[in-house]
Amino acid sequence: MSDDAKLPRYKKSHIGEHRLRPESLMMSYGYDPALSEGALKSPIFQTSTFVFESAEAGKAYFEIALGLREQGPTEHLGLIYSRLNNPDLEILEDRLTLWDEAEAAAVFESGMAAISTALLAFLRPGDVLLHSEPLYGGTDYLVNHILPEFGIRSVPFPAGRPISDVEEGIREGVGDGPLKVVLIETPSNPTNALVDIEGTATLARSIGRDGEPPIVMVDNTFLGPLWQHPMSHGADVVLYSATKFIGGHSDVIAGACLGGSEVLATVRTMRTFIGSGADPWTGWLLMRSLETLKMRMTAQVKNARYVADYLQDHTKVRRVNYLGLMAEDHPMFGVYRAQCLAPGSLISFDVEGGEEGAFRFLNSLQLVKLAVSLGSTESLAEHPAAMTHADVPPAEREREGIGPSMVRISVGVEHYEDILADLEQALAAT
Ligand SMILES: *Cc1c(COP(=O)(O)O)cnc(C)c1O
């Protein structure tokens, strides 16, 4: 049921009772042309500070921004200073909430800025952080090397296993806690191992202290915001490296954090004082990217399916990790069906010939570029063991199946036959 009636036109998400999809709102939602000389597109508000209409208005904005009093029902937080808010960021944040159906969003200078700010907002010395493993390299370093110096203990549990297999380890590891934050990354990188969001959230809440349930965060970079919506599986916070699919053109570093209004207010306060918010130009670029997000991600999934099928049948390829190829009798198949709306566009596989074979393959690619990062319009390939996962201890890499012959591909929007032609000649060269 729409309660749009009272909203200004640019904040309406319905036509009568008909609800508009996020992709239809990405070009206009949250932006009022009347406030910008009728410009169809939002200008870049390249300004550090904003002029108050009166001293009284300035005072009121500060009272709200600093939480000195409750915001009145008809009151809005006016623009103050671009470390706190800026139109390009506010419009972008409004649009980002639509995909995950979140109440609020905050954008950051990088994915790491989003993750570190969100963790610092909820963790204090003596607290316990439970996290899935493997994690993105930067997150892993933060959790295992930096947070412990602030007295925060991290407890890992392995991705790729049903919750019943990991429950005992989690209970033992957390002990008396207090468990304050759960950080899940699913599917994991580069193996596409899944974590059961709902199962983990339910378990974590049952072992959190009474009246103080842990905040459950999900790094949704690999499948979101289209193909996985963690909040509908019990997550409180969704995190993104917007550098990847959301930005989608390998030309901007950014991050985002989404969730309920109350949780996001805490994250925003931390962002204000750490100063990790994005700048207006980043906001503008991401708004531009969001207009084509669905088209890009849809084309990428389609291409990835062709690539995965091709690789699976190739005699020089040994094991293809792709969600779309998960067997129905796999212990995580039920989680896949319940949690993921599509298999995404990240594939990892083993090439014959160990590291030498993998390197020869990577060095022979012509269309697909040899680079880390993912989720962009162009296809990218890299060698996890020597690159993105180089500082993961060898024993852990072994456990996760990240060997010397593994290659990871992020499939782009090129014509799939061109991608396959490149893979074919590069595999022939190994
Ligand atoms: C890239 C990435 C990050 C870090 O994001 P940056 O934008 O590079 O800071 C975090 N998590 C995942 C899953 C990533 O792929």
The ligand as an SDF file (V2000), in Angstrom:
LIG
                    3D

 15 15  0  0  0  0  0  0  0  0999 V2000
   36.8200   -4.5390   -2.9130 C   0  0  0  0  0  0  0  0  0  0  0  0
   36.1330   -5.0860   -1.7290 C   0  0  0  0  0  0  0  0  0  0  0  0
   36.1490   -4.4050   -0.4990 C   0  0  0  0  0  0  0  0  0  0  0  0
   36.9320   -3.1350   -0.2980 C   0  0  0  0  0  0  0  0  0  0  0  0
   36.4020   -2.0980   -1.0470 O   0  0  0  0  0  0  0  0  0  0  0  0
   37.2550   -0.8150   -1.5160 P   0  0  0  0  0  0  0  0  0  0  0  0
   36.2610   -0.0320   -2.2740 O   0  0  0  0  0  0  0  0  0  0  0  0
   38.4010   -1.3290   -2.3380 O   0  0  0  0  0  0  0  0  0  0  0  0
   37.7350   -0.1500   -0.2770 O   0  0  0  0  0  0  0  0  0  0  0  0
   35.4400   -4.9440    0.5580 C   0  0  0  0  0  0  0  0  0  0  0  0
   34.7610   -6.1020    0.4390 N   0  0  0  0  0  0  0  0  0  0  0  0
   34.7290   -6.7780   -0.7280 C   0  0  0  0  0  0  0  0  0  0  0  0
   33.9540   -8.0400   -0.7830 C   0  0  0  0  0  0  0  0  0  0  0  0
   35.4240   -6.3120   -1.8310 C   0  0  0  0  0  0  0  0  0  0  0  0
   35.3960   -6.9980   -2.9820 O   0  0  0  0  0  0  0  0  0  0  0  0
  1  2  1  0
  2  3  1  0
  2 14  2  0
  3  4  1  0
  3 10  2  0
  4  5  1  0
  5  6  1  0
  6  7  2  0
  6  8  1  0
  6  9  1  0
 10 11  1  0
 11 12  2  0
 12 13  1  0
 12 14  1  0
 14 15  1  0
M  END
$$$$
